[in-house]
Amino acid sequence: MAALPIDPRPLNADERAVLEHILSAELVGASQLRSQLERTEVTAVWGPDSASVDLQVREPCEHAALPEALVPVDGPVHDPSGGYVGEILVWTDRGATLAALEFAWVTDETPTSLPAIVDGRLGWPA
């Protein structure tokens, strides 16, 4: 499905919290990507009720130097019983700026919201 463009808007609290959690990992380029959060806007949604969004960082910003477009961090999401329900993926534009926040799910139901940070992990509150 093609992304649905929207009027650019700032990150909402859930998007920001998930990005901060994923980008808290110690990896090359993470500090530059974290510094972009204040200048990051949501420019499209991946479907009418999708939690996945396209991002754009307003210049000027500090660019990262990641070797690939996908930020190399594990972002598993678990339900209250500990079952795996999906993965959070953070994409960049050629390794330099934030480009997308994706909730890739493995359940029958499409998630309509991002997970919370529960005990230092991505999941659903009990």
C-alpha positions as CSV (number, residue, x, y, z in Angstrom):
1,M,0.0,0.0,0.0
2,A,1.3,3.4,-0.9
3,A,1.7,6.0,1.9
4,L,-1.0,8.6,2.2
5,P,0.4,12.1,2.3
6,I,-0.7,14.4,5.1
7,D,-0.1,18.0,6.0
8,P,3.3,17.8,7.8
9,R,2.9,17.7,11.6
10,P,5.2,17.3,14.6
11,L,5.8,13.9,16.1
12,N,3.1,13.0,18.5
13,A,4.1,11.8,22.1
14,D,3.9,8.0,21.2
15,E,6.0,8.4,18.0
16,R,8.6,10.4,19.9
17,A,8.7,8.0,22.8
18,V,9.2,5.0,20.5
19,L,11.9,6.8,18.4
20,E,13.7,7.9,21.6
21,H,13.6,4.3,22.9
22,I,15.0,2.8,19.7
23,L,17.6,5.5,19.2
24,S,18.8,5.2,22.9
25,A,20.9,2.2,21.6
26,E,24.6,2.9,21.5
27,L,25.4,2.7,17.8
28,V,27.2,4.8,15.2
29,G,24.9,7.6,14.2
30,A,22.4,7.3,17.0
31,S,23.3,10.6,18.6
32,Q,22.9,12.4,15.3
33,L,19.5,10.8,14.7
34,R,18.4,11.7,18.3
35,S,19.4,15.3,17.6
36,Q,17.0,15.3,14.6
37,L,13.9,14.6,16.7
38,E,13.1,18.3,17.3
39,R,13.2,18.9,13.6
40,T,11.3,15.8,12.5
41,E,7.8,15.9,11.0
42,V,5.3,13.2,10.0
43,T,4.6,13.6,6.3
44,A,2.5,10.5,5.5
45,V,0.7,7.6,7.1
46,W,1.0,4.1,5.7
47,G,-2.8,3.5,5.7
48,P,-6.0,5.0,7.2
49,D,-5.4,3.4,10.7
50,S,-1.7,2.5,10.4
51,A,0.7,3.3,13.2
52,S,3.5,3.4,10.6
53,V,4.5,6.8,9.2
54,D,6.9,8.6,6.8
55,L,9.2,11.2,8.4
56,Q,11.1,14.2,7.1
57,V,13.7,16.2,9.0
58,R,13.8,19.9,8.4
59,E,17.3,21.2,7.6
60,P,19.6,22.3,8.9
61,C,20.3,19.2,11.0
62,E,23.3,17.0,11.9
63,H,23.4,14.1,9.5
64,A,24.2,10.6,10.6
65,A,26.5,8.3,8.7
66,L,24.8,4.9,8.8
67,P,26.0,2.4,6.2
68,E,22.4,1.3,5.5
69,A,18.9,2.8,5.4
70,L,17.6,0.6,8.3
71,V,18.8,1.6,11.8
72,P,20.4,-1.6,13.1
73,V,18.5,-1.9,16.4
74,D,16.3,-4.7,17.5
75,G,12.8,-3.4,18.4
76,P,10.7,-6.4,19.3
77,V,7.1,-5.7,20.6
78,H,5.5,-8.1,23.0
79,D,1.9,-8.4,24.3
80,P,1.2,-8.5,28.1
81,S,1.8,-12.2,28.3
82,G,5.2,-11.9,26.6
83,G,4.2,-13.1,23.2
84,Y,5.9,-11.6,20.2
85,V,3.5,-9.4,18.2
86,G,5.9,-7.5,15.9
87,E,8.9,-5.3,15.4
88,I,9.6,-1.5,15.3
89,L,11.8,-0.5,12.5
90,V,13.4,2.9,12.0
91,W,14.4,3.8,8.4
92,T,16.7,6.6,7.3
93,D,17.2,8.5,4.0
94,R,20.5,7.0,2.8
95,G,21.7,6.6,6.4
96,A,21.6,10.4,7.0
97,T,18.2,11.5,8.3
98,L,15.1,9.9,9.8
99,A,12.7,8.7,7.0
100,A,10.1,6.4,8.5
101,L,8.8,4.7,11.6
102,E,7.4,1.3,10.9
103,F,5.4,-1.1,13.1
104,A,5.8,-4.5,11.3
105,W,3.3,-6.8,12.9
106,V,2.8,-10.6,12.8
107,T,-0.7,-10.7,14.2
108,D,-4.0,-11.0,12.4
109,E,-5.1,-7.5,13.4
110,T,-3.3,-4.4,12.1
111,P,-2.0,-2.4,15.0
112,T,-3.6,1.1,15.1
113,S,-1.3,2.5,17.6
114,L,2.4,2.3,18.6
115,P,3.4,0.2,21.6
116,A,4.3,1.8,24.9
117,I,7.7,1.5,26.7
118,V,6.9,-1.0,29.5
119,D,9.7,-1.9,31.8
120,G,12.3,-0.7,29.3
121,R,10.8,-2.8,26.5
122,L,8.3,-2.1,23.7
123,G,4.9,-3.7,24.6
124,W,1.4,-3.3,25.6
125,P,0.5,-2.4,29.2
126,A,-1.3,-5.2,31.1
